[in-house]
Amino acid sequence: MNAITAPMTANAFIPLALEEEDIATYAAIADALGCTPEECGEGFMLATPLARDAAVLLWRGAVALMPVSGAAGSLRLQDALGTLRALLGLDPRLMPHAALAEAGLRYAV
């Protein structure tokens, strides 16, 4: 059976242009943000280079905060993840896609 006719599985989303490490990173980010890897990947793909760079920095900061202790650390982690969600267009109520596009952080579709 070739890849075109292979039966689809629940984990069939594999972007062809990404390396396995990229897919693992999107899956980890998606898990932390409470979305699917597809939604996370789409957010990164629609983000401009400026927004992608900012998202990577936010993710690195969130990873550094993940073994948090105390309320202050937990609040900083939640703030970083919330900002990351908004920056990637995953929280359109907080930051509408049109506003992200106008700010140069997301490509207009």
N, C-alpha and C positions, 0 to 999 in steps of 0.2 A: 504494500500500500504506500503510495507516495504522500507527500505533505498536503497536496491539494485535496485528496480524497480521504485522508485520515479522519477518523471520527473526532469530533470536538470533545474536549473534556472541560471540566469546571475551571481548570487553570490554563485555558488555551491562549490567553492574551500574552503574546510574546512579540514585542516590537522588533522588527527585523533589523533596524539600524542601531540597536543597542547591544552592548556587551552584557554578559551575565551579571557582572558586578553592578552595572547600571540598573538592571531589572531588580536586583536584590536591594539596591538603595531605594528605588521607587517603592518597593514593597514595604520596606522599613519605615519610610516617611509616611506612606499611606496608613500603615498600622497606627503610627503615633497620631496622625491627624484624624483618624476615624473615617477614612474613605477607602475606596478601592484603588488598587494599583493603576487601573485604567484611568480613573479620575485624576490621580496624582500625575501620571505620565502626561495626560492631556494638558493639565495645568502648566507643567514645565514646557511642553511643546508650544503652547500659545503665549507663554511669557517671552518678553523681549530679552536680549542678552543681559541688559542691566538688571531686570527683575530676576533672571536666573542666577546671576552672581549674588544678588542680595539674598535669594532663597537659600543658596548653598551656605552662605555665612550664617543665616538664621538656623539652618539645620545643624551646622557644626556647633553653634552655641547651645542649641537644644540638647544635642548629644552630650555635651560637656555637663549639662545640668541634670541629665537623666538619673544619675544616682543621687537624687536630691534628698535632703533631710530638712525637715522643718517647713513651716508654712511659707516663709519668705522664698525659699528655693522652689517650692512647688508652684507658687504664684508666678515667679519668673519663668519657669518652664511653661506654664499654661499661657502666659503672655507671648512668649516666643513662638509657640505652636499656633496660637491664634493669629499672630501677625503673619506667619508663614501661610496659613490657610487663606487669609485675605489677599496676600500678595500673589498667590497662585490662582486666584479667582475661584477658590473653593468655598467661599462664604460671600455670595453675591449680595446678601442682605446688608452686610457690613461694608463691602466695597464692590459696587456694581461693576460688571464687565466694561461698560461704557466709560466709567470713571478710570478704571485701570488703563484702558486704551488711550484715553485722553491724556493721562499722565505719562504715557510712553512705556508702561509696564506690561502691556498685553497687546498682542496683535488684534486688530479689529476683524471680526468675522461677519 
